[in-house]
């Protein structure tokens, strides 16, 4: 079999299925993971589209994709195709120095260093390049700027801090630590910092990387005995932007090297911006001295966007695609897609594709039809009763406490949290929510919603509890 086949040579049905599968997986996975592991794969379909073979570069990638992604790929393909699709993996056949026995022997010896780190990212990541002193390619996405970032209360503080760093690097808020759930704009904000700084100071040495890439670079420096080049590269930066530092967990050698890079950069007044899925002290299996450094600057949270912000995002994204999104439709979609920007964009793509396919203008009914599956899942999974039970279980209360007249703080506080979640995650009105909480007045619900909203911005522990409850409720 030739090593030079491409997706274009597969069956039209298979090509369409894979394109639809990739679109759905892009909404479910972090951008870095999707771009590194799934997007580069070459595929080949059986003539009847009953089986798909995924070709990857080497044995490590084959084992990693099989363990981490094959089940999800097969499940998505079955949902789209309406029948089971067999998914097989194979190594792309090729003969080159990279696959020579000498190269393999060298890799086997290097793999004795920290097996967990080596196992996680020893594969040659697509973005990885040999480390040289002059290699300061910033890896920024020029489209991700402050101008293209919709501002709202959910990201206002983080955006202001990031803009200050981009305008005055090396001064306040160093390091800047941004945390939040998937799809809330952490990566966009980091790229915006780098792009803004390069626009005003083009000579600045800027680098954006994912934490997995840093792990990979550490492993390669050990494999090639090129630590001088590694240190020269990272320690000479003016701005380091590093995504998802939670991936450093359990990687002792990587944590040590990052600590050294961190200290070197701060000593020369370079700036460091990091993102994570949790606040510094919430990180697990990260050395305390590193957590302390993460927490020594400014830590800001990105929240799920509020309704008005979601509406603005939809209208702007649609306009960028050359489509007009009526405001009432944007409100309808925004009320039903609440969790993050990535899911919001996915819903918008579905509505626009449905409009083009059916040659109909975008309307509320068209949006309802296009998002039928999404609305069905939400209506089935999230109800006020389910929220009450989930919150009661989390805080070790009786469900009856949610609507009783008892008022001790140990009950009143979780009850307010449940009211807040009911307002955020269901379509119920304030009076309807009040009725389901023991016949309380709608002003009581409004007070609870405003109180928890304000405290969520200030109390890290509460914010984490709410994130966990929201994830549990959304399944």
C-alpha positions, 0 to 999 in steps of 0.5 A: 500500500502506498504511503501517499494516499489521502482522504480525498482518495477515499469514498465520498460517503466515508469522506463526509462521515469523517468530516462530520465526525471531526467537527463533532470531536472538535467541540468535545476535545481541547483544541490542542489535543484535537490538533495534535492527535486527531486532525493530522490522521490519514484515513482509508475507508472500506468501499461500503463504509463499514470500516475505517482505518486510521493511519498514524506516524508511529507505535506510540501514537497508535497506542495513545490514540487507541487508548484515548480516542478510538472509543469516542471516534467509533461512538461518534461515527455510529451516531452519525452513520446510524450503524456500527463502524469498525475503526482500525489503527495502523502505522503509516508505512514508510522507510526513512532514517526516523524509522531506522533500527539505530533511531529505535535503539536510541529511543529505547534507551531514552525511555528509561527516564521518567516513564510516566513523562515519556509515556505521555508525550514521547511521540514526536508531536506535530508541533515539535521541532528541533530546539535551536537557539534561534528557534523563537517561532511564537506559534500564535494564531493571528486571528485570536486577538482582543478585538475578536474577544466579546467582553462580558462580566464572565471575562471582564477581569481576566481580559483587563488583566491580560490587556495590562500584561500585553501593554506592560509586560514584566510589571504587574500580574506576573505571573498571570494565572487564568483558570476556568472550564473547557471552551471559556476562552482561556486559549483565546486570551493567551493568544491575544496577549502575544499578538498584542505585544508583537504588534507593538514590539515586533522584536519581542521573543514570544512563545505560546505552547501547550503544557504537553509540548513542554513535557515533550521538549523536556523528554527530547532534550534528555534524548538528544542531550541538548539541555543547553539549547533547551534552556537557552530557548526557554530562559531567553523568552520575553513572554511565555504563554503556556496552556493547561499546566495541569498536564504537569501532574506527576511529571517530576522532571518536567516540573523541575525544569519548568520551575527553573525556567520560571525562576529564570524568566522572572529574574530577567523581568520576563512575563509568564501567562498560564492557564489551567482548568482549576485555580493553583491550590486546586491542582493535584500532583504538582509540587508545592513550590511550583503551586506557590509560584503560580499563586504569587502573581494574579489569579483570575477566573473565566466563567461561563458567559452570561446570557447577553454575552452569549447573544453577542457572541452568536451575532458576531460569529454569524456575521463573521461567517457572512450570515445574519442572526436575528436577535430573537433567534440568538436569544433562543439559542443562547438560552439553551446553550449555556455552558461554554463558547465552544458549544455555543459555536457548535450550535451556531454551526448546526443552525447555519448548516441547517439553514443552508441545506434547507434553503430557509432563513434563520428563524426560531423554528429553524433553530429549534429543528436544527438543535432538536437533539440538543434540546431533547437531551437538556430537557431530559437531563436538567430539571429543578428536581434534579438540581435539588437532588444533586445539590442536596447530595453534594452538601449531604442534606435531605432533598426535603431541605431544599423546599422546607421552611428551615433557615439555618445557614447549613441549609439556606446556603445550599438552597440558594445555590440550588435556586441559582443553578435552577435559574442558570440551567433551566427555562423556569421563570423566577416565580416557577422556581420559587414555587418549587422551593416550597412556595417562596416568592420570586424576590427570594429567588432573585436575591439568591441568584444575585447573591451567588452570582456576586460571591462566585466572582470573589470566592474561589472555593464556591466557584469550584463547587459550582463548576463541579455541580454544573458538570455533574448536572450536564452529564 
